[in-house]
Amino acid sequence: MPMNLIHRRRCSSVKWARAVEDMLLPWALDGVELGPDTLEIGPGYGATTRVLLPEVQHLTLLEVDEASAARLRREFEGRAEVRQGDGARMPFEGHRFDSVVCFTMLHHVPTPAAQDRLFAEAHRVLRPGGVFAGCDALTSLRFRLIHIGDTCVPVPPATLGERLRAAGFAKAEVTVGEGRFRFRAE
């Protein structure tokens, strides 16, 4: 798993789950129509998944880490489909999902090239008219300290729109907020 012990504890905490439910996802998905069939890339400990479940008819989770995928299967059995796999090489047919989302995980993708492949894969698996949306953190000293020993490749929001368009999206919007950014691409 590309996260250190402190980071894993934070992301599996009740405090983080509350922040996700009360602030992060409402902000990240404000105005986004997910549609009935959603793919979540990199759900990790499932804090975002718990918020998404009541919002969609069918939720598929794609988690790169085998142990995390097994934990997600146990927690969400019968409520979400869990697949173990890499977002840069998705095991899904094209045009399958109404929406693809990812939250606070892009910086754990090990290289900008792999991030760009993930963006292209998100475009490939979306149905026409679908949306790719999510958020991530802005880099800062605190952010870097939390990520000591982690895989940490921050995504510069200033170039994200261009990268999403290069991946095939016709429209891409990036909004910077306090310590984070959100994106939507169609």
BELVEN-V626459 format. One record per residue. N is the residue number from 0. OMEGA is omega in whole degrees, -180 to 180 (none if undefined). Layout:
N:OMEGA ; N:OMEGA
//
This chain:
0:-176 ; 1:179 ; 2:177 ; 3:-175 ; 4:-180 ; 5:-180 ; 6:179 ; 7:179 ; 8:180 ; 9:-176 ; 10:178 ; 11:-176 ; 12:175 ; 13:179 ; 14:178 ; 15:-180 ; 16:178 ; 17:179 ; 18:177 ; 19:-177 ; 20:-174 ; 21:-173 ; 22:-168 ; 23:-178 ; 24:175 ; 25:179 ; 26:-176 ; 27:-175 ; 28:179 ; 29:178 ; 30:-179 ; 31:174 ; 32:-176 ; 33:-174 ; 34:-173 ; 35:-173 ; 36:-173 ; 37:172 ; 38:172 ; 39:178 ; 40:174 ; 41:-178 ; 42:176 ; 43:-178 ; 44:173 ; 45:-180 ; 46:179 ; 47:180 ; 48:-180 ; 49:179 ; 50:-178 ; 51:-173 ; 52:-179 ; 53:-174 ; 54:-176 ; 55:178 ; 56:-179 ; 57:-180 ; 58:175 ; 59:179 ; 60:175 ; 61:-176 ; 62:-177 ; 63:-176 ; 64:-177 ; 65:-179 ; 66:178 ; 67:178 ; 68:179 ; 69:178 ; 70:178 ; 71:177 ; 72:-180 ; 73:-177 ; 74:-171 ; 75:180 ; 76:180 ; 77:-179 ; 78:178 ; 79:174 ; 80:-180 ; 81:177 ; 82:174 ; 83:-180 ; 84:-175 ; 85:178 ; 86:178 ; 87:177 ; 88:-172 ; 89:-179 ; 90:-177 ; 91:175 ; 92:179 ; 93:175 ; 94:-177 ; 95:-169 ; 96:173 ; 97:178 ; 98:174 ; 99:-179 ; 100:172 ; 101:-173 ; 102:176 ; 103:179 ; 104:-177 ; 105:-179 ; 106:176 ; 107:174 ; 108:-162 ; 109:180 ; 110:173 ; 111:179 ; 112:178 ; 113:175 ; 114:180 ; 115:176 ; 116:176 ; 117:179 ; 118:180 ; 119:178 ; 120:176 ; 121:178 ; 122:-177 ; 123:-175 ; 124:178 ; 125:171 ; 126:175 ; 127:-178 ; 128:180 ; 129:-177 ; 130:172 ; 131:-175 ; 132:177 ; 133:-179 ; 134:174 ; 135:-178 ; 136:171 ; 137:180 ; 138:178 ; 139:178 ; 140:180 ; 141:178 ; 142:180 ; 143:180 ; 144:178 ; 145:-174 ; 146:178 ; 147:-179 ; 148:178 ; 149:161 ; 150:-176 ; 151:179 ; 152:-177 ; 153:177 ; 154:177 ; 155:-178 ; 156:-179 ; 157:-179 ; 158:-174 ; 159:180 ; 160:179 ; 161:180 ; 162:178 ; 163:177 ; 164:177 ; 165:179 ; 166:176 ; 167:-180 ; 168:179 ; 169:-179 ; 170:176 ; 171:-180 ; 172:178 ; 173:-180 ; 174:179 ; 175:177 ; 176:-178 ; 177:177 ; 178:-177 ; 179:174 ; 180:175 ; 181:180 ; 182:174 ; 183:178 ; 184:178 ; 185:none
//
